[in-house]
Amino acid sequence: MRRKAMGLSQTQLADSVGITFQQLQKYERGTNRVSASKLYGMAVTLQTSVAWFFEGMPPLEGPDETDRRAMAVHRFMATEEGVELASLVPQLPLAQRLQILALAKTLSVDAGD
C-alpha cells in the first residue's frame, strides 16, 4: 500500500534494497519472509518506520518460548561467570556437557527449596 501510495514501482523499491523485483513480489504476497535488514531498508525508502509494517497487529499475550530463551541467554551472558562458562563449555566433550547440564538442573531445583 505504501509503495503504491508513493508512486514507486516494485522495481524501484527492490533496487533500493538490493533485491530483484521478483523477490519483492514474493515479499508483498507473503510467500517469503523479509529479513530485518531488508525491512529496514524498505522503511527508509518508503519514508516510514519499521513499526508501520506492523500497525493493526494484535499485541502479544506474553513472551513466547523464543523470547524466554533469549532473555535467559541475556541474563546468563550479563554475568562474569556466564561469559566464562560460555567460552569453556563448548570445548568439552558432549558427555561432559550433558553432565554439567544435569548438575545445573539439579542445583537449580535444590536452590528453589
C-alpha positions in Angstrom: 0.0 0.0 0.0 2.7 2.5 1.0 4.8 1.7 -2.2 1.8 2.4 -4.4 0.8 5.5 -2.5 4.2 6.9 -3.1 4.1 6.0 -6.8 7.0 3.6 -6.6 7.2 0.6 -8.9 8.2 -2.8 -7.5 11.5 -2.5 -9.4 12.3 0.9 -7.8 11.7 -0.4 -4.3 13.5 -3.6 -5.0 16.5 -1.8 -6.4 16.7 0.5 -3.3 17.2 -2.5 -1.0 19.3 -4.6 -3.4 16.8 -7.4 -4.4 15.1 -8.4 -7.6 11.5 -7.2 -8.3 10.5 -10.9 -8.3 11.8 -11.2 -4.7 9.8 -8.1 -3.7 6.7 -9.6 -5.3 7.2 -12.7 -3.0 7.6 -10.4 0.0 4.4 -8.4 -0.9 2.4 -11.6 -1.4 3.7 -13.1 1.9 5.3 -16.0 0.1 8.8 -15.3 1.5 9.9 -13.8 4.8 11.6 -10.5 4.9 14.9 -10.1 6.7 15.2 -7.3 9.3 17.8 -5.5 7.2 15.6 -5.6 4.1 12.6 -4.5 6.1 14.6 -1.6 7.5 15.8 -0.6 4.0 12.2 -0.6 2.7 11.1 1.5 5.6 13.8 4.1 4.8 12.9 4.1 1.1 9.2 4.4 1.9 9.9 7.1 4.4 8.2 5.4 7.3 9.2 3.4 10.4 9.6 -0.3 10.6 6.7 -0.3 13.1 4.4 1.0 10.3 4.5 -2.5 8.8 3.1 -4.0 12.0 0.3 -1.5 12.7 -3.0 -3.2 13.4 -1.5 -6.5 14.5 -2.8 -7.8 17.8 -0.4 -7.3 20.8 1.4 -10.4 22.0 -0.1 -12.0 25.0 3.2 -12.6 26.6 6.7 -13.7 25.8 6.8 -16.9 23.8 9.4 -19.7 24.2 11.9 -17.9 21.9 11.6 -14.7 23.9 12.1 -16.5 27.2 15.1 -18.3 25.9 16.6 -15.1 24.6 16.0 -13.4 27.9 17.7 -16.3 29.7 20.7 -16.1 27.5 21.0 -12.4 28.0 20.8 -12.8 31.8 23.4 -15.5 31.7 25.8 -13.6 29.5 25.4 -10.5 31.6 27.3 -12.3 34.4 31.1 -12.8 34.5 30.8 -16.5 35.2 28.2 -16.8 32.4 30.7 -15.5 29.9 33.5 -17.7 31.2 31.2 -20.8 31.1 30.0 -19.9 27.6 33.6 -19.9 26.4 34.7 -23.1 28.2 31.7 -25.5 27.9 31.7 -25.9 24.1 35.3 -27.2 24.4 34.1 -30.1 26.5 33.0 -33.5 25.1 29.3 -33.9 24.7 29.0 -36.4 27.6 30.6 -33.9 30.0 28.4 -31.1 28.7 25.3 -33.2 29.4 26.6 -34.0 32.9 27.1 -30.3 33.6 23.6 -29.6 32.3 22.2 -32.3 34.6 24.1 -30.9 37.6 22.9 -27.4 36.8 19.3 -28.6 36.6 19.6 -30.4 39.9 21.2 -27.4 41.6 18.5 -25.0 40.3 15.8 -27.3 41.7 17.6 -27.5 45.0 18.0 -23.7 45.1 14.2 -23.3 44.9 13.7 -25.2 48.2 
